[in-house]
Amino acid sequence: MRPVVTVFNMQNEIVHPDGHIGARGNAAVVRARGVLANTAAVLASARTCGVPVCYIGSGYNESYDGLNRSVPLFADSESAGRLQIGSWGARFHEEVAPQDGDTVFYRGGLGAFSATPIGELLPPPDDAHIFIAGVSTRLVVEAAVFEFTDRGYAVSVLQDCCAAASAQAHEDAITTLRLFAEIESSTQVIARISD
């Protein structure tokens, strides 16, 4: 099966200490768990081995098309001017930034398939294994796993390339995700894609 590495929401607004969400504690948790360094190692290995890398982030155009203003989690994004595509906050953190040849998508909610053409670019489910890194394990990574597995893909969650607002939230999400996906470490995944 062909591996595909996906990176969800490791954007400055969310994982950088100067980002709105990062400053509320996300950046500290991401740093403590080594999420960016672990993810960077996986990305380097994937690119060396010719494994496709796909980024999916939260982002909006200037009109905030696709923003569901009734969702409390997203409601203040427009008034605060957050996560506009092209802005510092919407860009992926420099430690895990996309490189030439990578694919980058933005969506307004949690789902990638309904808001991006990712489904058109992936190999068919019986010929692909999706590796997921992302923040937050609770919500974003869970939503990604559910979307991919609903479409028949085999999925691995890179547990040390994910973080939630707290250790407990991360562990609770991983417990749920074990029912749907393999839970692996970055070193295990590097070994798998390097074979």
Backbone as ProteinMPNN parsed JSONL, in Angstrom:
{"seq_chain_A": "MRPVVTVFNMQNEIVHPDGHIGARGNAAVVRARGVLANTAAVLASARTCGVPVCYIGSGYNESYDGLNRSVPLFADSESAGRLQIGSWGARFHEEVAPQDGDTVFYRGGLGAFSATPIGELLPPPDDAHIFIAGVSTRLVVEAAVFEFTDRGYAVSVLQDCCAAASAQAHEDAITTLRLFAEIESSTQVIARISD", "coords_chain_A": {"N_chain_A": [[0.835, -1.188, 0.0], [0.443, 2.268, -0.704], [2.083, 4.819, 1.044], [0.883, 7.888, 2.498], [1.603, 10.943, 3.881], [0.036, 13.06, 6.142], [-0.523, 16.328, 7.428], [-2.095, 18.104, 9.866], [-3.317, 21.254, 10.692], [-1.037, 22.434, 11.946], [-0.377, 25.195, 12.376], [0.753, 28.623, 12.64], [-1.005, 30.231, 14.214], [-2.058, 28.363, 15.889], [-0.065, 26.655, 16.974], [2.204, 28.137, 17.546], [3.892, 30.131, 20.007], [3.201, 32.842, 19.855], [0.785, 32.835, 18.601], [-2.824, 33.089, 18.567], [-4.328, 30.871, 19.62], [-2.191, 29.24, 20.265], [-0.921, 30.732, 22.283], [-2.612, 30.358, 24.395], [-1.873, 28.057, 25.607], [-1.548, 25.88, 23.936], [0.86, 25.968, 22.422], [2.831, 25.502, 24.342], [2.232, 22.888, 25.156], [2.58, 21.518, 22.744], [5.322, 21.972, 22.362], [6.38, 20.695, 24.666], [5.72, 18.048, 24.155], [7.268, 17.539, 21.971], [6.273, 17.713, 19.406], [6.589, 19.217, 16.973], [9.296, 18.775, 16.257], [9.309, 15.959, 16.052], [7.456, 15.607, 13.992], [8.744, 16.997, 11.937], [10.909, 15.28, 11.49], [9.626, 13.006, 10.469], [8.544, 14.118, 8.127], [10.892, 14.798, 6.724], [11.943, 12.257, 6.216], [9.849, 11.169, 4.7], [9.897, 12.82, 2.406], [12.465, 12.266, 1.425], [12.109, 9.627, 0.694], [10.267, 9.832, -1.309], [7.588, 9.891, -0.62], [4.291, 11.059, -0.745], [3.304, 14.23, 0.649], [0.845, 15.887, 2.418], [-0.746, 18.81, 3.413], [-3.251, 20.022, 5.567], [-5.052, 22.707, 6.529], [-6.686, 25.116, 8.711], [-8.407, 27.803, 7.314], [-9.259, 30.9, 5.668], [-10.632, 32.906, 3.016], [-10.597, 36.454, 2.146], [-13.26, 37.153, 2.438], [-14.179, 35.36, 4.192], [-15.483, 33.062, 3.331], [-17.142, 29.996, 3.71], [-16.964, 29.924, 6.446], [-18.607, 28.865, 9.265], [-20.584, 30.68, 11.0], [-22.185, 30.151, 13.145], [-20.971, 28.374, 14.792], [-19.495, 28.219, 17.86], [-16.714, 27.803, 18.314], [-15.48, 28.735, 16.002], [-16.548, 31.217, 15.537], [-15.518, 33.835, 16.18], [-13.439, 34.2, 14.441], [-13.596, 35.718, 12.067], [-14.204, 38.419, 12.889], [-11.922, 38.958, 14.333], [-10.047, 38.729, 12.417], [-8.595, 36.4, 11.99], [-6.644, 33.61, 10.797], [-6.623, 34.075, 8.023], [-5.997, 33.088, 4.77], [-2.692, 33.101, 3.667], [-1.816, 34.831, 5.593], [0.361, 35.365, 8.47], [-0.585, 33.893, 10.682], [-2.118, 31.841, 9.522], [-0.235, 30.398, 8.153], [1.749, 27.415, 8.039], [3.741, 26.274, 10.747], [7.174, 27.2, 10.806], [8.984, 25.158, 11.343], [7.837, 22.869, 10.401], [7.097, 23.459, 7.864], [5.479, 23.512, 4.62], [7.043, 22.247, 1.629], [8.412, 22.587, -1.711], [6.572, 20.659, -3.955], [4.93, 19.492, -2.068], [1.476, 19.21, -1.071], [-1.02, 21.577, -0.298], [-3.88, 22.375, 1.485], [-6.707, 24.335, 2.495], [-9.411, 24.591, 4.8], [-12.673, 25.554, 6.025], [-13.983, 24.409, 8.205], [-13.919, 21.397, 10.104], [-13.855, 19.15, 8.465], [-12.111, 17.656, 5.756], [-12.658, 16.479, 3.28], [-15.096, 17.423, 2.229], [-14.598, 20.082, 1.765], [-12.265, 20.432, 0.355], [-10.263, 19.348, -2.495], [-9.061, 16.924, -1.792], [-9.785, 14.215, -1.894], [-9.73, 13.644, -4.598], [-7.081, 13.566, -5.213], [-5.767, 11.616, -3.768], [-4.468, 8.233, -3.673], [-6.516, 5.316, -4.484], [-8.595, 3.918, -1.845], [-7.96, 1.17, -1.354], [-5.344, 1.054, -1.962], [-3.727, 2.67, -0.449], [-2.176, 3.979, 2.476], [-2.805, 6.054, 5.109], [-1.041, 8.39, 6.981], [-1.301, 10.243, 9.882], [-0.601, 13.335, 11.318], [-1.106, 15.896, 13.719], [-2.739, 18.781, 15.204], [-5.451, 19.709, 16.943], [-5.332, 16.664, 18.828], [-7.733, 15.831, 19.909], [-10.697, 16.538, 18.348], [-9.543, 17.757, 15.691], [-7.662, 15.769, 14.705], [-9.145, 13.505, 15.338], [-11.455, 13.977, 13.731], [-10.27, 13.828, 11.193], [-9.359, 11.163, 11.105], [-11.814, 9.801, 11.259], [-13.014, 10.67, 8.888], [-11.25, 9.645, 6.885], [-11.282, 6.86, 7.437], [-13.994, 6.298, 7.109], [-14.118, 6.379, 4.4], [-12.796, 4.168, 3.649], [-10.027, 4.0, 3.925], [-6.906, 2.765, 5.205], [-5.45, 3.75, 8.237], [-2.964, 5.413, 10.15], [-2.228, 6.928, 13.227], [0.094, 9.238, 14.212], [1.194, 9.266, 17.175], [3.041, 10.752, 18.716], [3.296, 12.95, 17.213], [1.208, 14.535, 17.575], [-0.989, 16.59, 19.539], [-3.03, 17.7, 22.256], [-5.141, 20.022, 24.094], [-4.626, 19.308, 26.693], [-2.835, 16.74, 28.508], [-4.567, 14.732, 29.287], [-6.778, 15.082, 27.565], [-5.554, 14.448, 25.139], [-4.833, 11.733, 25.583], [-7.375, 10.613, 25.983], [-8.469, 11.0, 23.452], [-6.722, 9.407, 21.915], [-7.342, 6.9, 22.967], [-9.942, 6.543, 21.965], [-9.341, 6.673, 19.218], [-7.829, 4.385, 18.786], [-9.681, 2.464, 18.214], [-10.206, 2.806, 15.58], [-7.895, 3.195, 14.088], [-4.37, 2.5, 13.52], [-2.05, 3.141, 16.113], [0.858, 4.797, 16.227], [4.385, 5.554, 16.673], [6.573, 8.29, 15.78], [9.096, 7.303, 15.107], [8.548, 4.634, 14.485], [6.971, 4.993, 12.205], [8.73, 6.291, 10.475], [10.512, 4.18, 10.044], [8.79, 2.42, 8.727], [8.041, 3.782, 6.336], [10.456, 4.005, 5.161], [11.232, 1.551, 4.33]], "CA_chain_A": [[0.0, 0.0, 0.0], [1.239, 3.486, -0.826], [1.915, 5.732, 2.18], [0.677, 9.323, 2.318], [1.733, 11.63, 5.167], [-0.808, 14.257, 6.231], [-0.257, 17.204, 8.572], [-3.288, 18.901, 10.099], [-3.445, 22.426, 11.57], [0.173, 22.874, 12.665], [-0.265, 26.563, 11.89], [1.262, 29.558, 13.651], [-2.083, 30.658, 15.107], [-2.442, 27.247, 16.744], [1.052, 25.982, 17.656], [3.289, 29.083, 17.86], [3.568, 30.854, 21.241], [2.61, 34.151, 19.558], [-0.523, 32.647, 17.988], [-3.966, 33.263, 19.473], [-4.59, 29.607, 20.318], [-0.915, 28.802, 20.821], [-0.631, 31.472, 23.519], [-3.49, 29.88, 25.469], [-1.316, 26.829, 26.172], [-1.257, 24.88, 22.903], [2.271, 25.988, 22.031], [3.612, 24.87, 25.414], [1.983, 21.444, 25.095], [3.229, 21.048, 21.522], [6.763, 21.973, 22.629], [6.689, 19.673, 25.68], [5.575, 16.72, 23.548], [8.195, 17.4, 20.846], [5.443, 17.463, 18.231], [7.147, 19.801, 15.748], [10.529, 18.064, 15.908], [8.952, 14.613, 15.602], [6.806, 15.729, 12.688], [9.779, 17.379, 10.971], [11.688, 14.076, 11.172], [8.792, 12.184, 9.582], [8.466, 14.798, 6.838], [12.186, 14.657, 6.037], [12.025, 10.881, 5.737], [8.868, 11.002, 3.623], [10.366, 13.482, 1.187], [13.612, 11.504, 0.937], [11.622, 8.374, 0.119], [9.287, 10.103, -2.349], [6.228, 9.702, -0.107], [3.532, 12.316, -0.828], [2.998, 14.949, 1.882], [-0.32, 16.746, 2.222], [-1.095, 19.669, 4.555], [-4.622, 20.504, 5.631], [-5.115, 23.707, 7.589], [-7.855, 25.971, 8.823], [-8.102, 29.066, 6.659], [-10.364, 31.586, 5.008], [-10.31, 34.03, 2.145], [-10.918, 37.749, 2.765], [-14.698, 37.202, 2.718], [-14.456, 34.282, 5.149], [-16.381, 32.061, 2.758], [-16.987, 28.692, 4.347], [-16.992, 30.045, 7.906], [-19.912, 28.666, 9.888], [-20.596, 31.675, 12.071], [-22.983, 29.662, 14.275], [-20.14, 27.484, 15.608], [-18.748, 29.067, 18.802], [-15.269, 27.636, 18.166], [-14.999, 29.472, 14.84], [-17.342, 32.432, 15.333], [-14.797, 35.113, 16.26], [-12.317, 34.237, 13.497], [-13.752, 36.814, 11.106], [-14.091, 39.733, 13.53], [-10.54, 39.122, 14.775], [-9.161, 38.635, 11.256], [-7.687, 35.262, 12.178], [-6.54, 32.485, 9.869], [-6.774, 34.415, 6.609], [-4.988, 32.406, 3.956], [-1.597, 34.006, 3.32], [-1.362, 35.556, 6.78], [1.301, 34.651, 9.341], [-1.314, 32.956, 11.53], [-2.591, 30.692, 8.748], [0.895, 29.633, 7.626], [2.231, 26.317, 8.859], [4.931, 26.62, 11.528], [8.377, 27.076, 9.974], [9.692, 23.899, 11.609], [7.183, 21.81, 9.637], [6.493, 24.172, 6.726], [5.447, 22.822, 3.322], [8.129, 22.466, 0.683], [8.035, 22.349, -3.1], [6.114, 19.292, -4.198], [3.889, 19.155, -1.105], [0.14, 19.72, -1.371], [-1.563, 22.34, 0.827], [-5.291, 22.731, 1.397], [-7.328, 25.001, 3.644], [-10.856, 24.418, 4.888], [-13.26, 26.411, 7.043], [-14.422, 23.637, 9.37], [-13.034, 20.291, 10.453], [-13.798, 18.148, 7.413], [-11.25, 17.951, 4.611], [-13.157, 15.954, 2.016], [-16.178, 18.221, 1.676], [-14.158, 21.461, 1.502], [-11.043, 20.449, -0.461], [-10.24, 18.253, -3.473], [-8.118, 15.897, -1.36], [-10.222, 12.897, -2.346], [-9.372, 13.464, -6.004], [-5.623, 13.454, -5.351], [-5.26, 10.452, -3.055], [-4.663, 6.924, -4.297], [-7.742, 4.688, -3.998], [-8.454, 3.396, -0.473], [-7.337, -0.151, -1.249], [-3.939, 1.163, -2.368], [-3.088, 3.764, 0.289], [-2.177, 4.006, 3.953], [-2.709, 7.46, 5.481], [-0.397, 8.673, 8.262], [-1.841, 11.528, 10.312], [-0.018, 14.144, 12.391], [-1.929, 17.094, 13.789], [-3.156, 19.452, 16.431], [-5.451, 19.001, 18.198], [-5.711, 15.255, 18.746], [-9.187, 15.907, 20.111], [-11.365, 17.295, 17.286], [-8.972, 17.801, 14.346], [-7.152, 14.45, 14.322], [-10.29, 12.593, 15.363], [-12.264, 14.2, 12.536], [-9.527, 13.32, 10.039], [-9.396, 9.688, 11.13], [-13.165, 9.359, 10.928], [-13.236, 10.911, 7.458], [-10.479, 8.701, 6.077], [-11.748, 5.481, 7.616], [-15.32, 6.194, 6.492], [-13.934, 6.198, 2.955], [-12.136, 2.892, 3.419], [-8.562, 4.064, 4.026], [-6.156, 2.336, 6.383], [-4.935, 4.978, 8.842], [-2.128, 5.406, 11.35], [-2.061, 8.198, 13.928], [1.446, 9.383, 14.762], [0.788, 9.801, 18.474], [3.978, 11.762, 19.214], [3.198, 14.086, 16.292], [-0.117, 15.096, 17.872], [-1.151, 17.132, 20.888], [-4.311, 18.326, 22.57], [-4.999, 21.096, 25.083], [-4.087, 18.718, 27.919], [-2.41, 15.346, 28.357], [-5.751, 13.88, 29.422], [-7.555, 15.176, 26.32], [-4.807, 13.682, 24.135], [-4.961, 10.302, 25.877], [-8.763, 10.232, 25.736], [-8.633, 10.908, 22.001], [-5.983, 8.228, 21.45], [-8.13, 5.723, 23.35], [-11.005, 6.425, 20.962], [-8.779, 6.453, 17.886], [-7.359, 2.991, 18.69], [-10.771, 1.665, 17.669], [-10.327, 3.102, 14.154], [-6.607, 3.354, 13.402], [-3.156, 2.109, 14.228], [-1.403, 4.222, 16.85], [2.292, 4.551, 16.052], [5.298, 6.651, 16.983], [7.271, 8.828, 14.601], [10.208, 6.4, 14.721], [7.954, 3.469, 13.808], [6.513, 5.4, 10.881], [9.929, 6.504, 9.658], [10.996, 2.866, 9.644], [7.839, 1.839, 7.778], [8.071, 4.421, 5.013], [11.817, 3.903, 4.621], [11.439, 0.172, 3.831]], "C_chain_A": [[0.876, 1.247, 0.0], [1.006, 4.403, 0.378], [1.68, 7.167, 1.724], [0.743, 9.951, 3.703], [0.887, 12.897, 5.133], [-0.504, 15.01, 7.524], [-1.44, 18.152, 8.714], [-3.032, 20.024, 11.109], [-2.212, 22.795, 12.389], [0.544, 24.273, 12.176], [0.158, 27.495, 13.017], [0.192, 29.966, 14.658], [-2.354, 29.62, 16.196], [-1.278, 26.684, 17.547], [2.215, 26.905, 18.012], [2.927, 29.852, 19.13], [2.98, 32.239, 21.021], [1.237, 34.05, 18.89], [-1.63, 32.751, 19.026], [-4.233, 31.994, 20.29], [-3.304, 29.087, 20.958], [-0.604, 29.441, 22.158], [-1.487, 31.013, 24.69], [-3.007, 28.569, 26.066], [-0.971, 25.771, 25.146], [0.228, 24.813, 22.571], [3.136, 25.295, 23.072], [3.442, 23.354, 25.389], [2.678, 20.841, 23.883], [4.741, 20.954, 21.727], [7.142, 20.846, 23.593], [6.626, 18.264, 25.091], [6.545, 16.503, 22.373], [7.498, 17.213, 19.511], [6.08, 18.0, 16.947], [8.418, 19.074, 15.317], [10.226, 16.653, 15.395], [8.33, 14.641, 14.216], [7.827, 16.092, 11.618], [10.615, 16.165, 10.558], [10.912, 13.164, 10.227], [8.728, 12.811, 8.189], [9.764, 14.655, 6.049], [12.33, 13.261, 5.45], [11.069, 10.651, 4.568], [9.377, 11.611, 2.325], [11.561, 12.747, 0.578], [13.176, 10.252, 0.2], [10.571, 8.576, -0.963], [7.842, 9.862, -1.935], [5.485, 11.038, -0.188], [3.242, 12.899, 0.555], [1.862, 15.926, 1.581], [-0.628, 17.498, 3.516], [-2.555, 20.08, 4.444], [-4.71, 21.458, 6.813], [-6.461, 24.39, 7.636], [-7.51, 27.3, 8.17], [-9.267, 29.593, 5.858], [-9.832, 32.633, 4.039], [-10.754, 35.326, 2.835], [-12.394, 37.884, 3.129], [-15.125, 36.176, 3.758], [-15.55, 33.339, 4.631], [-16.098, 30.716, 3.429], [-16.972, 28.731, 5.857], [-18.422, 29.839, 8.401], [-19.96, 29.538, 11.131], [-21.441, 31.251, 13.273], [-22.189, 28.736, 15.192], [-19.283, 28.333, 16.546], [-17.229, 28.991, 18.635], [-14.695, 28.507, 17.052], [-15.542, 30.904, 14.749], [-16.542, 33.727, 15.33], [-13.628, 35.212, 15.279], [-12.398, 35.437, 12.567], [-13.541, 38.17, 11.765], [-12.663, 40.004, 13.988], [-9.544, 39.048, 13.615], [-8.189, 37.476, 11.328], [-7.772, 34.267, 11.024], [-6.911, 32.841, 8.43], [-5.636, 33.763, 5.837], [-3.953, 33.423, 3.484], [-1.06, 34.78, 4.5], [-0.373, 34.705, 7.58], [0.564, 33.578, 10.138], [-1.764, 31.712, 10.792], [-1.451, 29.829, 8.22], [1.274, 28.511, 8.596], [3.554, 26.718, 9.511], [6.186, 26.325, 10.717], [9.109, 25.757, 10.173], [9.096, 22.738, 10.808], [6.554, 22.371, 8.355], [6.495, 23.329, 5.453], [6.647, 23.19, 2.464], [7.607, 22.221, -0.727], [7.67, 20.879, -3.288], [5.053, 18.826, -3.223], [2.565, 19.775, -1.554], [-0.404, 20.409, -0.13], [-3.013, 22.703, 0.535], [-5.711, 23.477, 2.653], [-8.82, 24.719, 3.606], [-11.377, 25.223, 6.069], [-13.699, 25.688, 8.297], [-13.418, 22.558, 9.711], [-12.848, 19.298, 9.308], [-12.955, 18.569, 6.226], [-11.896, 17.552, 3.291], [-14.244, 16.827, 1.402], [-15.71, 19.608, 1.227], [-12.9, 21.567, 0.652], [-11.117, 19.308, -1.476], [-9.312, 17.101, -3.077], [-8.493, 14.51, -1.874], [-9.849, 12.597, -3.785], [-7.886, 13.198, -6.189], [-5.044, 12.212, -4.693], [-5.362, 9.193, -3.908], [-5.974, 6.317, -3.793], [-7.524, 4.043, -2.631], [-7.772, 2.038, -0.369], [-5.861, -0.142, -1.638], [-3.209, 2.267, -1.6], [-3.2, 3.543, 1.795], [-1.895, 5.454, 4.354], [-2.095, 7.585, 6.865], [-0.77, 10.094, 8.666], [-1.069, 12.1, 11.488], [-0.882, 15.39, 12.508], [-2.236, 17.591, 15.178], [-4.545, 20.021, 16.158], [-5.897, 17.549, 17.992], [-7.221, 15.129, 18.903], [-9.732, 16.89, 19.084], [-10.681, 17.114, 15.932], [-8.489, 16.427, 13.892], [-8.283, 13.431, 14.332], [-11.13, 12.745, 14.096], [-11.578, 13.638, 11.294], [-9.586, 11.8, 9.976], [-10.777, 9.193, 10.722], [-13.458, 9.55, 9.44], [-12.52, 9.884, 6.588], [-11.009, 7.277, 6.215], [-13.153, 5.289, 7.049], [-15.22, 5.936, 4.997], [-13.108, 4.958, 2.63], [-10.631, 2.893, 3.527], [-8.054, 3.403, 5.3], [-5.437, 3.567, 6.915], [-4.036, 4.649, 10.017], [-2.077, 6.812, 11.918], [-0.665, 8.211, 14.526], [1.306, 10.064, 16.123], [1.752, 10.841, 19.023], [4.127, 12.946, 18.247], [1.826, 14.742, 16.431], [-0.108, 15.647, 19.291], [-2.553, 17.691, 21.015], [-4.063, 19.373, 23.65], [-4.443, 20.592, 26.408], [-3.674, 17.285, 27.63], [-3.614, 14.416, 28.412], [-6.592, 13.903, 28.152], [-6.882, 14.385, 25.202], [-5.014, 12.189, 24.354], [-6.382, 9.807, 25.631], [-9.014, 10.074, 24.23], [-7.94, 9.669, 21.451], [-6.74, 6.953, 21.792], [-9.252, 5.49, 22.349], [-10.434, 6.036, 19.604], [-8.222, 5.045, 17.704], [-8.427, 2.076, 18.097], [-10.877, 1.795, 16.156], [-9.007, 3.019, 13.399], [-5.486, 2.707, 14.201], [-2.607, 3.339, 14.939], [0.087, 3.92, 16.84], [3.09, 5.769, 16.483], [5.958, 7.135, 15.697], [8.39, 7.894, 14.161], [9.683, 5.142, 14.032], [7.555, 3.827, 12.381], [7.694, 5.664, 9.963], [10.486, 5.168, 9.167], [10.093, 2.249, 8.581], [7.965, 2.464, 6.402], [9.444, 4.363, 4.37], [12.104, 2.515, 4.051], [11.336, 0.097, 2.324]], "O_chain_A": [[1.931, 1.271, 0.634], [-0.138, 4.728, 0.697], [2.207, 7.603, 0.701], [0.016, 9.536, 4.605], [1.002, 13.708, 4.214], [-0.26, 14.408, 8.57], [-1.751, 18.91, 7.796], [-2.589, 19.777, 12.231], [-2.347, 23.419, 13.441], [1.629, 24.498, 11.638], [-0.047, 27.2, 14.194], [0.476, 30.036, 15.853], [-2.819, 29.955, 17.285], [-1.47, 26.271, 18.691], [3.13, 26.483, 18.719], [1.761, 30.197, 19.317], [2.32, 32.769, 21.915], [0.596, 35.071, 18.64], [-1.403, 32.531, 20.216], [-4.35, 32.053, 21.514], [-3.331, 28.554, 22.067], [-0.087, 28.786, 23.063], [-1.138, 31.249, 25.847], [-3.666, 28.018, 26.947], [-0.193, 24.861, 25.43], [0.792, 23.725, 22.453], [4.074, 24.578, 22.723], [4.41, 22.619, 25.581], [3.293, 19.779, 23.979], [5.368, 19.976, 21.318], [8.115, 20.128, 23.361], [7.395, 17.389, 25.487], [6.627, 15.396, 21.842], [8.061, 16.624, 18.588], [6.105, 17.298, 15.936], [8.595, 18.789, 14.132], [10.822, 16.207, 14.414], [8.638, 13.803, 13.369], [7.783, 15.555, 10.511], [10.986, 16.042, 9.39], [11.484, 12.613, 9.287], [8.846, 12.108, 7.186], [9.736, 14.417, 4.842], [12.785, 13.102, 4.317], [11.429, 10.021, 3.574], [9.297, 10.987, 1.266], [11.658, 12.62, -0.642], [13.789, 9.858, -0.792], [10.033, 7.6, -1.488], [6.973, 9.654, -2.782], [6.012, 12.054, 0.265], [2.97, 12.167, 1.507], [1.917, 16.687, 0.616], [-0.754, 16.894, 4.581], [-3.034, 20.439, 3.368], [-4.473, 21.068, 7.956], [-7.274, 24.261, 6.72], [-6.45, 27.867, 8.434], [-10.144, 28.844, 5.427], [-8.739, 33.172, 4.214], [-11.229, 35.298, 3.97], [-12.742, 38.647, 4.03], [-16.289, 36.129, 4.155], [-16.414, 32.886, 5.382], [-14.945, 30.36, 3.676], [-16.969, 27.68, 6.499], [-19.336, 30.559, 7.998], [-19.437, 29.17, 12.184], [-21.42, 31.916, 14.308], [-22.678, 28.353, 16.255], [-18.43, 29.09, 16.08], [-16.535, 29.995, 18.794], [-13.556, 28.965, 17.143], [-15.04, 31.708, 13.964], [-16.85, 34.634, 14.557], [-12.903, 36.207, 15.285], [-11.393, 36.098, 12.307], [-12.777, 38.989, 11.254], [-12.237, 41.158, 14.027], [-8.348, 39.273, 13.8], [-7.084, 37.552, 10.791], [-8.807, 34.107, 10.377], [-7.452, 32.008, 7.702], [-4.467, 33.875, 6.207], [-4.305, 34.48, 2.961], [0.038, 35.333, 4.428], [-0.282, 33.492, 7.393], [1.057, 32.456, 10.251], [-1.791, 30.629, 11.376], [-1.66, 28.666, 7.876], [1.135, 28.648, 9.811], [4.376, 27.409, 8.908], [6.254, 25.313, 10.019], [9.787, 25.286, 9.26], [9.772, 21.739, 10.565], [5.591, 21.81, 7.833], [7.404, 22.528, 5.233], [7.191, 24.29, 2.559], [6.501, 21.713, -0.913], [8.379, 19.983, -2.832], [4.34, 17.864, -3.507], [2.544, 20.739, -2.319], [-0.267, 19.886, 0.977], [-3.332, 23.261, -0.514], [-5.148, 23.28, 3.73], [-9.422, 24.619, 2.537], [-10.631, 25.539, 6.996], [-13.78, 26.303, 9.36], [-12.209, 22.772, 9.621], [-11.794, 18.673, 9.196], [-13.064, 19.696, 5.743], [-11.698, 18.229, 2.282], [-14.309, 16.959, 0.18], [-16.362, 20.239, 0.395], [-12.506, 22.668, 0.266], [-11.939, 18.403, -1.333], [-8.827, 16.378, -3.947], [-7.622, 13.723, -2.246], [-9.671, 11.437, -4.158], [-7.477, 12.66, -7.218], [-3.936, 11.797, -5.032], [-6.238, 9.091, -4.767], [-6.496, 6.761, -2.77], [-6.402, 3.665, -2.292], [-7.072, 1.779, 0.61], [-5.204, -1.183, -1.645], [-2.174, 2.749, -2.059], [-4.182, 2.999, 2.3], [-0.865, 6.015, 3.98], [-2.567, 6.963, 7.817], [-0.582, 11.036, 7.896], [-0.899, 11.446, 12.517], [-1.352, 15.9, 11.49], [-2.019, 16.907, 16.178], [-4.732, 20.758, 15.19], [-6.711, 17.244, 17.121], [-7.891, 14.426, 18.147], [-9.222, 18.007, 18.993], [-11.198, 16.376, 15.093], [-8.862, 15.966, 12.814], [-8.371, 12.588, 13.439], [-11.477, 11.75, 13.459], [-12.231, 13.039, 10.44], [-9.834, 11.224, 8.918], [-10.891, 8.264, 9.922], [-14.076, 8.693, 8.809], [-13.11, 9.321, 5.666], [-11.167, 6.572, 5.219], [-13.466, 4.207, 6.552], [-16.121, 5.35, 4.398], [-12.76, 4.724, 1.473], [-10.002, 1.872, 3.246], [-8.698, 3.475, 6.347], [-4.877, 4.343, 6.14], [-4.307, 3.725, 10.785], [-1.903, 7.779, 11.177], [-0.289, 7.298, 15.261], [1.3, 11.292, 16.211], [1.319, 11.743, 19.741], [4.971, 13.821, 18.441], [1.35, 15.416, 15.518], [0.683, 15.22, 20.132], [-3.179, 18.097, 20.036], [-2.926, 19.589, 24.071], [-3.853, 21.362, 27.165], [-4.1, 16.689, 26.641], [-3.678, 13.43, 27.678], [-7.07, 12.859, 27.707], [-7.556, 13.727, 24.41], [-5.335, 11.461, 23.415], [-6.573, 8.701, 25.125], [-9.685, 9.138, 23.795], [-8.502, 8.959, 20.616], [-6.775, 6.021, 20.989], [-9.485, 4.356, 21.93], [-10.98, 5.17, 18.92], [-8.149, 4.557, 16.577], [-8.106, 1.027, 17.539], [-11.555, 0.995, 15.511], [-9.004, 2.794, 12.188], [-5.63, 2.408, 15.386], [-2.694, 4.452, 14.42], [0.525, 2.904, 17.38], [2.551, 6.865, 16.637], [5.903, 6.468, 14.663], [8.61, 7.715, 12.963], [10.308, 4.641, 13.097], [7.779, 3.047, 11.456], [7.657, 5.295, 8.789], [10.884, 5.045, 8.009], [10.58, 1.624, 7.638], [7.993, 1.749, 5.4], [9.589, 4.636, 3.178], [13.109, 2.323, 3.366], [11.483, -0.981, 1.748]]}, "name": "protein", "num_of_chains": 1, "seq": "MRPVVTVFNMQNEIVHPDGHIGARGNAAVVRARGVLANTAAVLASARTCGVPVCYIGSGYNESYDGLNRSVPLFADSESAGRLQIGSWGARFHEEVAPQDGDTVFYRGGLGAFSATPIGELLPPPDDAHIFIAGVSTRLVVEAAVFEFTDRGYAVSVLQDCCAAASAQAHEDAITTLRLFAEIESSTQVIARISD"}
